[in-house]
Structures are given as C-alpha cells and as structure tokens.
Amino acid sequence: MDRSRKMEKLTLTRPRILPGDILAVQGQSWMSRQIMRTTGGSCSHVGLFLSGGKEPLIIEALTRVVTHPLTEALVDSKKAWILHPLNIDMYQRLNIMHHARALIGGKYGYVRFFLQFADCLTHTRFFSTHLTLPGQPICSMIVAYPYGQEGLYFGHTFQSLSPAEIFDFAQSHDKFYKIWELK
C-alpha cells in the first residue's frame, strides 16, 4: 500500500472529537475500583468534551466542576473511550455545551455520590431520585444533565445515572453512538 493510501486509512479510523462527545474512563485508583465494583461496570468516570482539535478540552466533576485538557483527564486512567453520539446535530451540541458550562465551578456532589451508592446497595433508584439536593453535580450528571436538557437520555433520569450506565447505554445503542478506544 502506498503512503497516500496509508494516510487515508489512518484518517478514516482516527476519531474526530466534537463538542458534546463523552469521555468514559476506567481509573486505576482505589475509589475508581470501588465505583466499578459497586456499579458493576467497566467505567468509573465520565466527562464531556467542550472542544475538539489538537488538545481537546474536557469538563468533569472532580472535587469541583473543572475544565482542563484531555491529556490531564487521562493521566491516572487505565482505559479510556470516546462516546460519539450520531443522533445529534451541531445545534444540539451547542446547547449541550451551554448547559454544561453553567456547571463549571460548582462543588462536587458528595451527598449525591453517597445516595447513588445507597441505590446500588439496595438495587433501587429511590435515594438518588427522591433525596437529591439541587446542584452539586457528580461526573455522570456533567454528561446526563446537559443531554437531558436536549431531550436525550441514557435510559434513566440524570440524578440516578452512574458512569457505567452511560457507557453501557452507548455500547448497547450502536445505532446512536460510535465508540473509539483512546487508551
């Protein structure tokens, strides 16, 4: 195969990250392992791409809701994927970004996190759906809330979703999501 054909093939398989795409991560920390064990998933964290390009920008909930380059989001990850929705247009992507940016600077929702843990232990969605305080997002809310504002859901309301459920939804709906493994 000549050089131009090789480059064409690389270009076709290389992911084009767009605002509104989702970053799914399998972390290596003790907390990441506990999240995966509790939720039964292979993903412990999610974030949202605010931009693409050479150094994509991510919004994610850590101790606060922050933005930083993709390379920083991948530092402690074991595996990572891009979830690229196929069923949304650029107008919806811009609206998703608008709703996501409104969360920047917010405190992490530790109460929401523990309510989801209680849901996992009791195999319900009662605690995270009925006892959640407004604001104070966790990582899955950074993705699910802006999508929900556009009428797009991951099978459940944003208050009760885990990162694994977002990842599993995308995997089981391959008509609506293209998934690229980053790491």
N, CA and C of each residue as an Amber inpcrd file, in Angstrom:
protein
   549
   0.8460000  -1.1700000   0.0000000   0.0000000   0.0000000   0.0000000
   0.8990000   1.2430000   0.0000000   0.6110000   2.1970000  -0.8960000
   1.4480000   3.3870000  -0.9550000   1.1410000   4.3330000   0.2160000
   2.0170000   5.3150000   0.4120000   1.9440000   6.2200000   1.5610000
   0.6210000   6.9840000   1.6230000   0.1150000   7.4860000   0.4850000
  -1.1320000   8.2530000   0.4980000  -2.3140000   7.3830000   0.9020000
  -2.3510000   6.1170000   0.5130000  -3.4310000   5.2020000   0.9130000
  -3.3620000   4.9060000   2.4100000  -2.1270000   4.7540000   2.9430000
  -1.9730000   4.5220000   4.3840000  -2.4990000   5.7140000   5.1750000
  -2.1650000   6.9230000   4.7430000  -2.6220000   8.1280000   5.4330000
  -4.1390000   8.2440000   5.3650000  -4.7180000   7.9160000   4.2230000
  -6.1670000   7.9740000   4.0680000  -6.8260000   7.0020000   5.0480000
  -6.2690000   5.8020000   5.1530000  -6.8190000   4.8010000   6.0680000
  -6.7200000   5.2850000   7.5180000  -5.5980000   5.8790000   7.8950000
  -5.4460000   6.4150000   9.2470000  -6.4530000   7.5160000   9.5190000
  -6.6760000   8.3900000   8.5410000  -7.6090000   9.4910000   8.7080000
  -9.0310000   8.9790000   8.8900000  -9.3860000   7.9250000   8.1890000
 -10.7400000   7.3860000   8.2960000 -10.9940000   6.7410000   9.6510000
  -9.9950000   6.1500000  10.2570000 -10.2010000   5.4540000  11.5210000
  -9.9110000   6.3320000  12.7360000  -9.2500000   7.4600000  12.5350000
  -8.9160000   8.3390000  13.6430000 -10.1620000   9.1120000  14.0950000
 -10.4650000   9.1380000  15.3660000 -11.6800000   9.8090000  15.8180000
 -11.5980000  11.3320000  15.6560000 -12.7000000  11.9020000  15.2470000
 -12.8270000  13.3510000  15.1900000 -13.6820000  13.7510000  16.3800000
 -13.0610000  14.3280000  17.3770000 -13.7560000  14.7080000  18.5970000
 -14.5190000  16.0060000  18.3490000 -15.7900000  15.9980000  18.7530000
 -16.6410000  17.1770000  18.6260000 -17.1420000  17.5910000  20.0050000
 -17.4560000  18.8790000  20.1780000 -18.0800000  19.2960000  21.4380000
 -19.3440000  18.4720000  21.6750000 -19.5160000  18.0190000  22.9030000
 -20.6630000  17.1820000  23.2370000 -20.3560000  15.7050000  23.2250000
 -19.2110000  15.3100000  22.6800000 -18.7950000  13.9140000  22.7900000
 -18.4920000  13.6280000  24.2650000 -18.5050000  12.3790000  24.6140000
 -18.3510000  11.9720000  26.0130000 -17.0450000  11.2100000  26.1860000
 -16.3410000  11.5160000  27.2580000 -15.1490000  10.7690000  27.6430000
 -15.5570000   9.7880000  28.7330000 -15.2760000   8.5130000  28.5280000
 -15.5150000   7.4830000  29.5400000 -14.1570000   6.9280000  29.9460000
 -13.9430000   6.8040000  31.2560000 -12.6240000   6.4300000  31.7710000
 -12.7410000   5.2790000  32.7600000 -11.7810000   4.3810000  32.6850000
 -11.6020000   3.3590000  33.7070000 -10.3640000   3.7780000  34.4910000
 -10.5980000   4.2680000  35.7000000  -9.4870000   4.7380000  36.5160000
  -8.7350000   3.6050000  37.1940000  -7.6030000   3.9510000  37.7990000
  -6.7590000   2.9600000  38.4700000  -6.7680000   3.1070000  39.9910000
  -7.3640000   4.1560000  40.4970000  -7.3190000   4.4250000  41.9380000
  -8.2270000   3.4660000  42.7150000  -8.0560000   3.4690000  44.0190000
  -8.9020000   2.6610000  44.8960000 -10.3620000   3.0690000  44.7180000
 -10.6370000   4.3740000  44.6660000 -12.0100000   4.8690000  44.5200000
 -12.6010000   4.4240000  43.1830000 -11.8110000   4.4770000  42.1260000
 -12.2910000   4.0260000  40.8100000 -12.6720000   2.5520000  40.8500000
 -11.8580000   1.7470000  41.4830000 -12.1570000   0.3110000  41.5880000
 -13.4370000   0.0780000  42.3930000 -13.6520000   0.8720000  43.4380000
 -14.8600000   0.7230000  44.2520000 -16.1030000   1.1310000  43.4580000
 -15.9870000   2.2000000  42.6790000 -17.1150000   2.6350000  41.8400000
 -17.4770000   1.5390000  40.8480000 -16.4720000   0.9630000  40.1980000
 -16.7460000  -0.1010000  39.2270000 -17.3110000  -1.3430000  39.9090000
 -16.7870000  -1.6730000  41.0680000 -17.2880000  -2.8420000  41.7940000
 -18.7350000  -2.6280000  42.2270000 -19.0390000  -1.4470000  42.7300000
 -20.3780000  -1.1530000  43.2170000 -21.3900000  -1.0730000  42.0800000
 -21.0140000  -0.4370000  40.9720000 -21.9490000  -0.2580000  39.8580000
 -21.9330000  -1.4220000  38.8820000 -20.9450000  -2.3080000  39.0160000
 -20.8610000  -3.4590000  38.1280000 -20.4550000  -3.1030000  36.7080000
 -19.7540000  -2.0000000  36.5560000 -19.3800000  -1.5500000  35.2170000
 -17.8810000  -1.5580000  34.9820000 -17.5100000  -1.2760000  33.7480000
 -16.0910000  -1.2080000  33.3880000 -15.6140000   0.2310000  33.2510000
 -16.4570000   1.1650000  33.6560000 -16.1530000   2.5870000  33.5440000
 -16.3980000   3.2260000  34.9150000 -15.4550000   4.0450000  35.3740000
 -15.5840000   4.6550000  36.6970000 -15.8030000   6.1580000  36.6670000
 -15.6810000   6.7670000  35.4950000 -15.7620000   8.2290000  35.4200000
 -16.1400000   8.6450000  34.0080000 -16.8850000   9.7340000  33.9080000
 -17.2120000  10.3140000  32.6040000 -17.0100000  11.8170000  32.6520000
 -16.7640000  12.3750000  31.5000000 -16.6500000  13.8130000  31.3270000
 -17.2070000  14.1720000  29.9640000 -17.2550000  15.4540000  29.6890000
 -17.8380000  15.9390000  28.4470000 -16.8180000  16.7770000  27.6970000
 -16.6990000  16.5350000  26.4120000 -15.7900000  17.3340000  25.5920000
 -16.4230000  18.6870000  25.3000000 -15.6960000  19.7430000  25.6340000
 -16.1340000  21.0970000  25.2950000 -15.5980000  21.5140000  23.9360000
 -14.5020000  20.8940000  23.5140000 -13.9110000  21.2080000  22.2160000
 -13.1280000  20.0050000  21.7040000 -12.8380000  20.0420000  20.4180000
 -12.0130000  19.0120000  19.7900000 -10.6480000  19.6000000  19.4900000
 -10.1270000  19.3150000  18.3100000  -8.8490000  19.8740000  17.8970000
  -7.6590000  19.1010000  18.4250000  -6.4900000  19.7400000  18.3820000
  -5.2510000  19.0790000  18.8070000  -5.2360000  18.7710000  20.2950000
  -5.7650000  19.6540000  21.1110000  -5.8140000  19.4260000  22.5600000
  -7.2460000  19.6500000  23.0390000  -8.0780000  18.6050000  22.9390000
  -9.4740000  18.7420000  23.3480000  -9.6060000  19.1670000  24.8110000
 -10.6390000  19.9310000  25.0770000 -10.9270000  20.4230000  26.4200000
 -12.0790000  19.6250000  27.0030000 -11.9250000  19.2180000  28.2590000
 -12.9010000  18.3850000  28.9620000 -13.5030000  19.1700000  30.1280000
 -14.7910000  18.9420000  30.3950000 -15.4020000  19.3960000  31.6460000
 -15.7320000  18.1330000  32.4330000 -15.3360000  18.1260000  33.7190000
 -15.6120000  16.9600000  34.5520000 -15.7450000  17.3810000  36.0040000
 -16.4160000  16.5370000  36.7690000 -16.5940000  16.7890000  38.1990000
 -15.5260000  16.0150000  38.9570000 -14.6480000  16.7640000  39.6030000
 -13.6330000  16.1680000  40.4730000 -13.9960000  16.6220000  41.8850000
 -13.1690000  17.3950000  42.5610000 -13.6050000  17.9690000  43.8330000
 -14.4870000  19.1900000  43.5900000 -14.3680000  19.7510000  42.3870000
 -15.2240000  20.8060000  41.8420000 -15.4370000  20.4670000  40.3720000
 -16.3450000  21.1770000  39.7420000 -16.5170000  21.0120000  38.3050000
 -15.4770000  21.8900000  37.6230000 -14.5990000  21.2550000  36.8570000
 -13.4550000  21.9470000  36.2550000 -13.3640000  21.6250000  34.7680000
 -12.5660000  22.4340000  34.0880000 -12.2070000  22.1420000  32.7020000
 -10.6920000  22.0210000  32.6280000 -10.2290000  21.1320000  31.7920000
  -8.8060000  21.0020000  31.5280000  -8.5900000  20.1750000  30.2640000
  -7.3600000  20.1590000  29.7590000  -7.0680000  19.3960000  28.5370000
  -7.2620000  17.8920000  28.7320000  -7.5910000  17.2220000  27.6480000
  -7.7930000  15.7720000  27.6620000  -6.6090000  15.0360000  28.2660000
  -5.3890000  15.4710000  27.9730000  -4.2080000  14.7750000  28.4800000
  -4.2160000  14.7180000  30.0070000  -4.7000000  15.7680000  30.6600000
  -4.7840000  15.7550000  32.1290000  -5.8550000  14.7880000  32.6170000
  -6.9450000  14.6810000  31.8790000  -8.0300000  13.7720000  32.2700000
  -7.6170000  12.3080000  32.1470000  -6.6170000  12.0310000  31.3260000
  -6.1960000  10.6480000  31.0850000  -5.0160000  10.1960000  31.9420000
  -4.4340000  11.0860000  32.7170000  -3.2030000  10.7910000  33.4600000
  -3.3180000   9.5320000  34.3110000  -4.3450000   9.4060000  35.1150000
  -4.4670000   8.2630000  36.0210000  -5.4140000   7.1820000  35.5050000
  -5.6620000   7.1780000  34.2040000  -6.6200000   6.2110000  33.6800000
  -5.9180000   4.9410000  33.1890000  -6.6290000   3.8510000  33.3270000
  -6.1530000   2.5760000  32.8040000  -6.6420000   2.4060000  31.3670000
  -7.9110000   2.7580000  31.1250000  -8.5240000   2.7120000  29.8050000
  -9.3760000   3.9580000  29.6350000  -9.6090000   4.3320000  28.3790000
 -10.4670000   5.4840000  28.0980000 -11.1090000   5.3330000  26.7270000
 -12.3200000   5.8650000  26.6050000 -13.0700000   5.7830000  25.3660000
 -13.7130000   7.1270000  25.0510000 -13.9560000   7.3610000  23.7680000
 -14.7690000   8.4930000  23.3220000 -16.1130000   7.9140000  22.9020000
 -17.1820000   8.4630000  23.4520000 -18.5370000   8.0860000  23.0500000
 -19.0420000   9.2210000  22.1640000 -19.1800000   8.9390000  20.8900000
 -19.5430000   9.9530000  19.8980000 -20.9980000   9.7410000  19.4800000
 -21.9150000  10.6210000  19.9290000 -23.3250000  10.4560000  19.5530000
 -23.5330000  10.7460000  18.0640000 -24.2710000   9.8790000  17.4040000
 -24.5500000  10.0260000  15.9820000 -25.9010000  10.6760000  15.7080000
 -26.7250000  10.7770000  16.7490000 -28.1060000  11.2310000  16.5620000
 -28.3470000  12.6780000  16.9960000 -27.2960000  13.4880000  17.1050000
 -27.4900000  14.8900000  17.4720000 -26.8120000  15.7910000  16.4430000
 -27.3930000  16.9640000  16.2440000 -26.8210000  17.9020000  15.2840000
 -25.9850000  18.9520000  16.0210000 -25.3550000  19.8330000  15.2710000
 -24.4610000  20.8330000  15.8730000 -25.2250000  21.7990000  16.7740000
 -26.4470000  22.1190000  16.4380000 -27.2650000  22.9900000  17.2850000
 -27.4670000  22.3540000  18.6590000 -27.7970000  21.0620000  18.6930000
 -27.9530000  20.3540000  19.9670000 -26.6300000  20.2940000  20.7230000
 -25.5270000  20.0660000  20.0090000 -24.2130000  20.0400000  20.6470000
 -23.9150000  21.3790000  21.3290000 -24.2380000  22.4760000  20.6580000
 -24.0020000  23.8010000  21.2460000 -24.8750000  24.0200000  22.4760000
 -26.1100000  23.5650000  22.4400000 -26.9770000  23.6700000  23.6160000
 -26.4680000  22.8130000  24.7720000 -25.9780000  21.6250000  24.4580000
 -25.3930000  20.7600000  25.4890000 -24.2110000  21.4650000  26.1410000
 -23.3660000  22.1040000  25.3380000 -22.2090000  22.8430000  25.8680000
 -22.6610000  24.0090000  26.7460000 -23.7120000  24.6930000  26.3220000
 -24.2420000  25.8100000  27.1130000 -24.6510000  25.3340000  28.5140000
 -25.3830000  24.2400000  28.5750000 -25.8340000  23.7030000  29.8660000
 -24.6700000  23.1510000  30.6930000 -23.6960000  22.5650000  30.0460000
 -22.5290000  22.0290000  30.7600000 -21.6820000  23.1520000  31.3490000
 -21.4490000  24.2000000  30.5730000 -20.6250000  25.3130000  31.0690000
 -21.2370000  25.9860000  32.2910000 -22.5480000  25.9460000  32.4140000
 -23.2140000  26.5380000  33.5790000 -22.8510000  25.8040000  34.8720000
 -22.3370000  24.5840000  34.7660000 -21.9670000  23.7860000  35.9420000
 -20.5350000  24.0500000  36.4280000 -19.7190000  24.7120000  35.5950000
 -18.3050000  24.9300000  35.9210000 -18.1740000  25.7160000  37.2240000
 -17.2930000  25.2370000  38.0870000 -17.0360000  25.8860000  39.3690000
 -17.8760000  25.3470000  40.5100000 -18.9050000  24.5770000  40.1880000
 -19.7590000  24.0160000  41.2360000 -19.0170000  23.0090000  42.0950000
 -19.4360000  22.8990000  43.3460000 -18.8290000  21.9180000  44.2530000
 -19.2760000  20.5120000  43.8720000 -18.4110000  19.5490000  44.1280000
 -18.7250000  18.1500000  43.8510000 -19.8650000  17.6940000  44.7570000
 -20.7650000  16.8950000  44.2120000 -21.9340000  16.4330000  44.9540000
 -21.6830000  15.1730000  45.7560000 -20.9330000  15.3150000  46.8460000
 -20.6360000  14.1430000  47.6760000 -21.9030000  13.4820000  48.2010000
 -22.9150000  14.2740000  48.5650000 -24.1840000  13.7130000  49.0370000
 -24.8160000  12.8910000  47.9280000 -24.8320000  13.4380000  46.7130000
 -25.3950000  12.7310000  45.5540000 -24.6320000  11.4210000  45.3190000
 -23.3180000  11.4680000  45.4630000 -22.4800000  10.2800000  45.2820000
 -22.8870000   9.1840000  46.2690000 -23.0570000   9.5410000  47.5430000
 -23.4260000   8.5460000  48.5500000 -24.8590000   8.0470000  48.3740000
 -25.7400000   8.9000000  47.8560000 -27.1070000   8.4540000  47.5730000
 -27.0980000   7.4220000  46.4380000 -26.2470000   7.6280000  45.4460000
 -26.1320000   6.6260000  44.3830000 -25.5510000   5.3220000  44.9210000
 -24.6140000   5.4380000  45.8390000 -24.0510000   4.2420000  46.4680000
 -25.1620000   3.4790000  47.1950000 -26.0260000   4.2050000  47.9110000
 -27.1510000   3.5690000  48.6050000 -28.0880000   2.8990000  47.6000000
 -28.3100000   3.5340000  46.4550000 -29.1250000   2.9150000  45.4050000
 -28.5170000   1.6020000  44.9320000 -27.2130000   1.5940000  44.7340000
 -26.5350000   0.3680000  44.2770000 -26.6770000  -0.7430000  45.2990000
 -26.5530000  -0.4090000  46.5790000 -26.6640000  -1.4270000  47.6300000
 -28.0720000  -2.0000000  47.7400000 -29.0760000  -1.1460000  47.4860000
 -30.4720000  -1.5780000  47.6220000 -31.1140000  -1.9560000  46.2880000
 -30.3540000  -1.8550000  45.2150000 -30.8470000  -2.1620000  43.8610000
 -32.0990000  -1.3580000  43.5220000 -32.0760000  -0.0730000  43.8850000
 -33.1790000   0.8300000  43.5720000 -32.5950000   2.1180000  42.9920000
 -33.4570000   3.0440000  42.7030000 -33.0580000   4.3990000  42.3240000
 -33.7450000   5.3990000  43.2570000 -34.2660000   4.8930000  44.3530000
 -35.0380000   5.7150000  45.2760000 -34.2160000   6.8650000  45.8590000
 -33.0680000   6.5680000  46.4160000 -32.2940000   7.5830000  47.1330000
 -31.8370000   8.7210000  46.2140000 -31.2540000   8.3820000  45.0860000
 -30.7360000   9.4290000  44.1910000 -31.8470000  10.1870000  43.4720000
 -33.0060000   9.5700000  43.3010000 -34.1100000  10.2440000  42.6240000
 -34.9000000  11.1290000  43.5760000 -35.1380000  10.6790000  44.7890000
 -36.0330000  11.4010000  45.7000000 -35.3410000  12.2390000  46.7670000
 -34.0950000  11.9710000  47.0730000 -33.4350000  12.6800000  48.1690000
 -32.3220000  13.6250000  47.7090000 -32.1230000  13.7420000  46.4240000
 -31.0220000  14.5390000  45.9030000 -31.3010000  16.0300000  46.0270000
 -30.2910000  16.7530000  46.4780000 -30.3790000  18.2010000  46.5540000
 -30.0510000  18.7950000  45.1840000 -30.6000000  19.9720000  44.8750000
 -30.2490000  20.5880000  43.5870000 -28.7840000  21.0170000  43.5580000
 -28.2380000  21.0510000  42.3520000 -26.8400000  21.4580000  42.2000000
 -25.8850000  20.3680000  42.6330000 -24.6710000  20.7510000  42.9010000
 -23.6110000  19.8510000  43.3470000 -23.5490000  18.5550000  42.5230000
 -23.0870000  18.6740000  41.2880000 -23.0620000  17.5120000  40.3910000
 -21.9410000  16.5270000  40.6830000 -22.1820000  15.2970000  40.2510000
 -21.1520000  14.2670000  40.1880000 -20.8310000  14.0730000  38.7060000
 -19.8400000  13.2610000  38.3880000 -19.3720000  13.1730000  36.9990000
 -20.4710000  12.7750000  36.0240000 -21.2960000  11.8090000  36.3800000
 -22.3340000  11.3700000  35.4430000 -23.3580000  12.4620000  35.1750000
 -23.5760000  13.3380000  36.1470000 -24.5100000  14.4420000  35.9500000
 -23.9590000  15.4790000  34.9680000 -22.6300000  15.6290000  34.9210000
 -22.0000000  16.5610000  33.9780000 -22.3620000  16.1820000  32.5490000
 -22.5640000  14.9000000  32.3080000 -22.9430000  14.4120000  30.9820000
 -24.4680000  14.3490000  30.8510000 -25.1320000  13.6970000  31.7900000
 -26.5590000  13.3960000  31.6530000 -27.4650000  14.6240000  31.7640000
 -27.1200000  15.5840000  32.6130000 -27.9720000  16.7690000  32.7530000
 -28.0240000  17.5850000  31.4620000 -26.8820000  17.9770000  30.8610000
 -26.9620000  18.7440000  29.6080000 -27.6490000  17.9680000  28.4790000
 -27.4150000  16.6730000  28.4100000 -28.0990000  15.8660000  27.3960000
 -29.6030000  15.8520000  27.6510000 -29.9830000  15.7090000  28.9060000
 -31.4020000  15.6980000  29.2630000 -32.1110000  16.9930000  28.9030000
 -31.4080000  18.1060000  28.9870000 -31.9900000  19.3900000  28.6080000
 -32.3250000  19.4390000  27.1190000 -31.7180000  18.5690000  26.3470000
 -31.9980000  18.4560000  24.9140000 -32.9340000  17.2820000  24.6040000
 -33.5110000  16.6840000  25.6610000 -34.4280000  15.5650000  25.4620000
 -33.7300000  14.2570000  25.1440000 -32.4500000  14.1730000  25.4680000
 -31.6600000  12.9700000  25.2100000 -31.3290000  12.3050000  26.5420000
 -31.6370000  11.0290000  26.6480000 -31.4690000  10.3250000  27.9180000
 -30.6500000   9.0550000  27.7400000 -30.1350000   8.5680000  28.8350000
 -29.3310000   7.3470000  28.8520000 -30.0830000   6.2220000  29.5590000
 -31.3860000   6.2010000  29.3990000 -32.2030000   5.1440000  29.9890000
 -32.8240000   5.5030000  31.3230000 -32.2800000   6.4970000  32.0180000
 -32.8020000   6.9120000  33.3260000 -32.5870000   8.4200000  33.4870000
 -33.1800000   8.9960000  34.5160000 -33.0030000  10.4230000  34.7590000
 -31.5740000  10.7070000  35.1960000 -31.1340000  11.9270000  34.9900000
 -29.7420000  12.2890000  35.2510000 -29.3550000  12.1420000  36.7160000
 -30.2970000  12.2650000  37.6460000 -29.9630000  12.1830000  39.0670000
 -29.4640000  10.8090000  39.4770000 -29.9010000   9.7680000  38.7780000
 -29.6110000   8.4140000  39.2500000 -28.6440000   7.6300000  38.3740000
 -28.0240000   8.2750000  37.4000000 -27.1250000   7.5540000  36.4970000
 -25.7110000   7.4210000  37.0480000 -25.1120000   6.2830000  36.7930000
 -23.6980000   6.0840000  37.1150000 -22.8910000   6.2090000  35.8220000
 -21.5830000   6.4130000  35.9180000 -20.7530000   6.4440000  34.7060000
 -20.8870000   5.1560000  33.8930000 -20.9550000   4.0280000  34.5840000
 -21.0650000   2.7370000  33.8930000 -22.3590000   2.6480000  33.0950000
 -23.4370000   3.2090000  33.6110000 -24.7130000   3.1530000  32.8860000
 -24.6740000   3.9970000  31.6120000 -23.9900000   5.1330000  31.6570000
 -23.8350000   5.9460000  30.4510000 -23.0380000   5.1700000  29.4150000
 -21.9260000   4.5790000  29.8430000 -21.0730000   3.7960000  28.9410000
 -21.8390000   2.5930000  28.3750000 -22.5350000   1.8570000  29.2410000
 -23.2890000   0.6810000  28.8040000 -24.4050000   1.0600000  27.8300000
 -25.0580000   2.1990000  28.0770000 -26.1170000   2.6550000  27.1760000
 -25.5480000   2.9050000  25.7820000 -24.4230000   3.5940000  25.7200000
 -23.7920000   3.8760000  24.4240000 -23.3850000   2.5730000  23.7250000
 -22.8510000   1.6310000  24.4850000 -22.4500000   0.3440000  23.9010000
 -23.6410000  -0.4260000  23.3500000 -24.7530000  -0.3740000  24.0440000
 -25.9160000  -1.1490000  23.6070000 -26.7750000  -0.4200000  22.5670000
 -26.4170000   0.8070000  22.2450000 -27.1510000   1.5720000  21.2340000
 -26.1930000   2.0200000  20.1250000 -25.6260000   1.0400000  19.4430000
 -24.6120000   1.3520000  18.4350000 -25.1660000   2.0870000  17.2170000
 -26.4800000   2.1660000  17.0640000 -27.0600000   2.9940000  16.0110000
 -26.9170000   4.4830000  16.3490000 -26.7790000   4.7630000  17.6400000
 -26.7360000   6.1500000  18.0940000 -25.3740000   6.6030000  18.5980000
 -24.4570000   5.6600000  18.8230000 -23.1270000   6.0080000  19.3490000
 -22.0360000   5.2490000  18.6380000 -21.0060000   5.9580000  18.2850000
 -19.7490000   5.3610000  17.8110000 -18.7990000   5.4400000  18.9990000
 -18.0920000   4.3730000  19.2840000 -17.1770000   4.3440000  20.4240000
 -15.7680000   4.0830000  19.9200000 -14.8450000   4.9630000  20.3290000
 -13.4380000   4.8130000  20.0000000 -12.6670000   4.5920000  21.2950000
 -11.7880000   3.6190000  21.2990000 -10.9260000   3.4080000  22.4660000
  -9.7230000   4.3180000  22.3320000  -9.4780000   5.1290000  23.3630000
  -8.3320000   6.0380000  23.3760000  -7.1040000   5.4020000  23.9980000
  -7.3350000   4.6050000  24.9820000  -6.2270000   4.0780000  25.7900000
  -6.5380000   2.6700000  26.2280000
